[in-house]
Amino acid sequence: EEDKPAFLQQVQLFSQAAIVIGPHGAALTNCLFSPAGCKVLEFPTKGHGIRLFRWVCNSVGHIHAFADGVESQYDGNYTIDDPAIDRIVDCVDALWHGRQDFFRERPCKLIDWERPSSS
């Protein structure tokens, strides 16, 4: 019961977001509460290769990009030095202005949930 107001505040905050920026992880799921067209910048994890949040964003009409050069091990911390901060600023600017060509191609294969008929 104590978490209820915090959760509702979280939903309200994300429902007004034009851009969401954060590391790969469960908290990024909150982008589901954002309006269609929200821009999502994800700090990826090295060696993990999962494109879950790109798929989620594609599914609900968001624009997703990875902040390359700002990575951590899956169970580690991010190291943010001056060049990484510059890279994040450049990524935010490119994402905000719709310059998808700025970002490295990372294909996301959408899952086809329909099974072919066996007949």
N, C-alpha and C positions, 0 to 999 in steps of 0.2 A: 504494500500500500504506500510506503514511503517513497518508492521510486516513481509512482504514478505522475505527480506534478513534473518531475524532472523529465520523464519520457515525453509528456505532452509539450513541454517547453522545447525539447529537442525536435520534435516533429514540426512545431511551429517555426522554429529557426530555419530548419532545412527547407520547409515549404516556401520560404521567401528567398532562398539562395539562387543567385545567378551563376555562381562559380563555387565549386567545392575543391579544396586542395588538401591532400593528405597522403599518408603512407598506406601501402597495401595492408589490409587487415579488416577485421569485422566492422570497425567503426565506419568504414567507407560505405557500408550497406545503407547508411542513413541517406545517401543520395537518392534512394528510392522515394523519399518524401519530397524531393525537389521537383519543381515544375518542369515539364517537357522543355527541352532546349537548354537545360542547365549544362554548364561546362564543368567537366571533372578532370582534374590533374592528379594523377596517381604517382607516388614515388614507388618504383618497383623494387622487388627483392631479387638479388643475384641468385642465379641457379634454380629459381623456382619456376619461372616460365609460365605461370598461370595467367590466363587472360579473363578471369572470372568477371572482374568489374568492367572490362571493356564490353563483354557480352551483356551484362546487366544494363549498362548504359545504352548500348545499341537497342536493347529490347524495349526500353521505356522512353526513347527519343532524346537522350542526352548526347552530348559530344564529349568523347573521352580521349585523353592523351596521356602518355607516360613521360615523366620528367627524366629523360635519360641523363646519366652522369650523376644522379642522386640516388644511390642504391645502398642497400644493406644486405647482409645475409638474412635468410628467412627468420632466424631466431636471434638476430643481432640488432645493434643500434645503428642509426644513420650517423655518418660523419659529415657535417655540413661546414665546409671551409669557404673562404671567399669565392673561389671559382664556382662552387656548388650554389652559393647564393645568387651569383650572377646568372647561372644557368636556370635556376628557378624563376627569377625575374623575367628572363627571356622567354621561358616556356609559358608563363602566365600571360605575357604580352601577346605572344603568338596565338595562344588558345583564345584569348579574349577577342582578338581581331580576326579570328577565323582562318588563320594561316596554317592549315593542316599540313602543308608541304614542309613546314619547319621540322616536323616530327619524323623520326625514323619509322619506317613501315614495320608494323608488327601485326601480321594477319590474325584475324579472329574468325575462326570457322564457327558459324552459327550452327547450333544443333538442330537437326531435322527430327522433331519428335514423332512424326508419323512413320509408322512401320509399313513397309511395302506389304501388300496383300499376298498371301501364300497361294492364292488360286491361279 
